[in-house]
Amino acid sequence: MQLYTPIEIDTIQQDIQYLVEVKEWVQNFLAKPHPDLGRRGAVCPFVPQSLKSNSIRIAVIRAKNLQPEQIENIVKDYRDKFLEMEPRDREAAINKAFLLIFPDISLEDAATLIDGVQQKLKPFFVHEGLMIGEFHKRTETRGLHNQNFYPLRSPVPLLAIRFMVESDLPFLVNADNLHLRTRYLEAYLRHFEKQMKDETKLKTAYQALILAREALAKENFTDLAYEKLGA
């Protein structure tokens, strides 16, 4: 039995339109095929099973006048709740997901307060075997199979939290920053190398890590050489 206070009812009334809008977007876009996707299956292969198992949780977060650091702290708290919420076992919880809706963030601020927070927190999430995704109407993130398709465009700004899966490798290996790419690949292999089902992905990850480390070593050597010349 659920009991509500008058203030809680007011909050629900304010939030319900965003909850319904995002729920319908998840069901009718992410969980469905799309002609521009460039491959078969749902836009997000993860979502259909998550819906079937009722494993998605959605929260509305009022972020008016909040600074990026404040939003980061809120998202970190939800990360902790995600890890604490049952089921905790990775295999049983693989379909678990949090969608954090930020209706007060304007489209003009989304690049800073959604994309910026996602970029800042992604290394910490990946280290723990998690993924954090950024969604809003103006995101420039393109599809893997069609560069003219934007699968992360959502009706309301939001951040998504879920467990990392083997198929996330392309989202880790394409990091422009060599330090981050190395960290991402090390975390990926740490979480999957002993139970990897796809040998091709395992080899790809190892090869990408070797190349990233070599490029990073070369970059560090070049920087050191410039420093000596400058001295």
Disulfide bonds with the S-S distance in Angstrom:
none
